[in-house]
Amino acid sequence: MSCNGDHATPSEIFLLGQAPRGFRGHIEAIVVTDNASGLAVDELERRLIELGFTEGAHIEILHEGAIGRDPIAVRVNNATVALRRREAMAIRVV
Amino acid sequence: MTAVVAGTGIRRFALIGTPNSGKTALFNALTGSRQKVANYPGVTVERKTGALTTSSGRSVNIVDLPGTYSLRARSPDEEVTRDVVLGRFKAEEAPDLLLCVADATNLRLSLRLILELKRVGRPLLLVLNMIDIAKRRGVEIDTDLLSRELGVPVVTAAAVRRGGTEDLLSRLDALASLEGLQPSSDPNWHAPTTGDLRAGQREADRIIKLAVKYPAKPDTLTTRLDAVLLHPVFGLIFLLVLLFVMFQAVFTWAQPLMDLIEAGFDGLGGLVQAYVPDGLLQSFLKDGVISGVGSVLVFLPQILILFLFILLLEDLGYMARAAFLMDRIMGGAGLHGRAFIPLLSSFACAIPGIMATRVIDNPRDRLTTILVAPLMTCSARIPVYTLIIAAFIPNKPVLGFFGLQGLVMFGLYAAGIISALAVSAIAKFVFWRDDPTPPFMLELPDYKLPRPRSVVMGLYMRAKMFLTRAGTTIFSMMVLIWFLASFPRPPAGATDPAIDYSLASIIGHAIEPLLAPIGFNWQIAVALIPGMAAREVAVAALGTVYSIEGGKEAAEQIGQALANKWTLATALAMLAWYVFAPQCASTLAVIKRETASWKWMWVTFFYMLALAYLAAFATYHVAVAFGAG
């Protein structure tokens, strides 16, 4: 598990899952704590990385769903990925 | 490369790549119509292979492996990819060459995959697909540098362009002729940890920074389209309108072709009547073979139009968007957003739909989707619906431009969808109330214009499957029905129609009491039995039963026969029955195979049967109460 998040002060750090549409930034760290999805913490982290969510990647929230502003469509560097806000909580962005 | 003349063995190349890398388009471009679809032994994953003869006359066998982001294997499909690549399949050796296909406009994930594939130690070739789109968008790729940094040979291709695979073909020719296609290094692949994945991605990003220049702006067309198509309100409206147009098209566009096919079979029946002497042979050919098979074949145009829409939407890249839009809505019913694609395919046929549930990696989500997939109105119900609607529902305009018949049809589709959502919500509540909801994560690929040849090929495969079915299952069922309806022959001097003395009549009358409460007569009872083999057979069976019953001077048109013999209430009950009826032996067999359990097959069968009976019962009695009996 990455600990990169420790370098930044907490006030600068956002969780992607809470960010509004139009948010732009880059990934500070992937920190999976919650396993509400029923996946092992490690497994969720691997899946996020496989879809390109790695430290330093550029992020922009392009679209959000009609119900509960969920799921979100996120631009990650040069690709677009859809995911739910719940899983996006594991992605710390600045 | 040394021009060594190699042994005579056929080379085996495997296509591997991330989802949306255009791997299947490339496969189609390389192998054309020389494709075979089978199953891997022991699993129900489709094994797509094709043949290719290179310019110097070498035979190459190409296998199209299921798309994956890693060899880690999270689903049965991905396990197949891993096992083939690692040579773990007993039935086949590891491929001689791995063709790793990457979308040139979106290299990040593909490059990480190829770095992982290097550890497998098999000969590798990176194919930068969609290079034409990348160039048009101003993406500059230094392929030599890319190849050097990766340590893997690189070739560019544009699968959807004519001549777009020339470089690749000549490279494949050279590789196929090469004696020394040996594993380059010792295999040291192991399932990557989060650390491995991170390191791989970091290395991939480093190489991209060196070798690839992206334009400042992303694809503007996709951005502009998504502004509308993924809009929380307009996007959903568009999706609904799209579905509505799709079903209206199935009914209006297909009509001229259907009339043509119908006329053809009528003409054939007329020829038989004119040239074959009266008697058993004439009855067999005319009532059994021609009217039976003809009444099913006539629906080929509708099925093809439906598949045309599904193939186009898939190739355009819209399907993933639909999953995004539907995720929360389906989530409310306990379904995964990804279930949208299998369920939409189930409108064509539940069998590919159920097989497509493999993209859902959570076993329970997958099971729920499998359970409700047969409720989506598959194309085999179209014959039944169309026949009854045409015979009983007047085609008067509603609100000026919708036909009443089309609206009833839309209602039947809606009934299927709503019941599927309801059943899955109940299943979720009853079976796995406390389970966590698994994640929804999906790449949204850029929109791409579909390649006509690829679409035509997909349609051709579907048509072939349908015609094979019509030629085998449906045909043999028709012969059986004709036999049951014709034997034993009526005694000499009999006054009633011949069918009243037949086995069909005996069987039908035996079951009739069970079906009488839902308004079905004995002829329907007879038709429902072979209808177990496939829904559309019921139409053909009704045709045979009524045509034998009526004798040769009776109405040629089965629709007219029904309009004369059924009440409106019976017709409506029959429609309601078919929304739910589990009448498709192949679907049940696929459910058994995919869930690897008899239990879920029987659960599906009985819950659908119960729903069908209840729905038909309620419809019949309500209709009778309104005076339609």
Contacts between the chains, C-beta under 8 A, distances in Angstrom:
chain1	res1	chain2	res2	distance
A	1	B	194	7.2
A	2	B	198	7.4
A	35	B	436	7.5
A	36	B	436	5.3
A	36	B	437	7.6
A	37	B	436	5.8
A	37	B	437	6.8
A	37	B	438	5.3
A	37	B	439	4.4
A	38	B	362	7.2
A	38	B	435	6.5
A	38	B	436	3.6
A	38	B	437	7.4
A	38	B	438	5.5
A	39	B	438	6.7
A	39	B	439	6.6
A	42	B	194	6.3
A	44	B	439	6.7
A	45	B	194	5.0
A	46	B	70	8.0
A	46	B	72	7.2
A	46	B	192	7.6
A	46	B	193	7.8
A	46	B	194	5.4
A	46	B	197	5.8
A	47	B	74	7.8
A	47	B	439	7.2
A	47	B	441	6.2
A	48	B	441	7.6
A	49	B	194	6.4
A	49	B	197	4.3
A	49	B	198	6.0
A	49	B	201	6.2
A	50	B	69	4.2
A	50	B	70	5.6
A	50	B	72	8.0
A	50	B	109	7.0
A	50	B	112	7.7
A	50	B	197	6.4
A	51	B	69	7.2
A	51	B	109	7.2
A	51	B	441	5.8
A	51	B	443	6.7
A	52	B	108	5.3
A	52	B	109	5.7
A	52	B	201	7.2
A	54	B	198	6.0
A	54	B	201	4.6
A	54	B	202	7.0
A	54	B	205	7.5
A	55	B	198	7.5
A	56	B	205	7.6
A	62	B	223	7.9
A	62	B	226	6.9
A	62	B	230	7.6
A	63	B	226	6.5
A	63	B	230	4.2
A	63	B	231	7.5
A	63	B	232	8.0
A	63	B	324	7.8
A	64	B	232	6.8
A	65	B	232	6.2
A	65	B	324	7.0
A	65	B	325	7.0
A	65	B	327	6.5
A	65	B	328	5.3
A	66	B	232	3.7
A	66	B	233	6.6
A	66	B	235	7.9
A	66	B	236	6.1
A	66	B	325	7.7
A	66	B	328	7.2
A	67	B	328	4.0
A	67	B	329	6.9
A	67	B	332	7.9
A	68	B	328	6.5
A	70	B	327	7.8
A	70	B	328	5.8
A	71	B	324	6.2
A	71	B	327	5.2
A	71	B	328	7.1
A	71	B	337	7.2
A	71	B	440	6.0
A	73	B	226	7.5
A	73	B	230	6.1
A	73	B	324	6.3
A	73	B	444	5.9
A	75	B	218	7.2
A	77	B	108	5.9
A	77	B	205	8.0
A	78	B	105	7.3
A	78	B	106	5.6
A	78	B	107	7.8
A	78	B	108	6.7
A	78	B	214	6.1
A	78	B	218	6.9
A	79	B	106	5.0
A	79	B	108	6.5
A	79	B	109	7.1
A	79	B	443	6.3
A	80	B	222	8.0
A	80	B	226	8.0
A	80	B	443	7.0
A	80	B	444	4.3
A	80	B	445	7.9
A	80	B	446	7.9
A	81	B	441	6.7
A	81	B	442	7.1
A	81	B	443	5.5
A	81	B	444	6.8
A	82	B	320	7.2
A	82	B	323	7.5
A	82	B	324	4.5
A	82	B	327	7.7
A	82	B	337	7.9
A	82	B	440	7.2
A	82	B	441	7.1
A	82	B	442	4.7
A	82	B	443	7.7
A	82	B	444	5.5
A	83	B	439	7.0
A	83	B	440	6.4
A	83	B	441	4.5
A	83	B	442	7.5
A	84	B	327	7.2
A	84	B	439	6.5
A	84	B	440	5.2
A	84	B	441	8.0
A	86	B	439	7.5
A	87	B	439	4.6
A	87	B	440	7.7
A	87	B	441	6.5
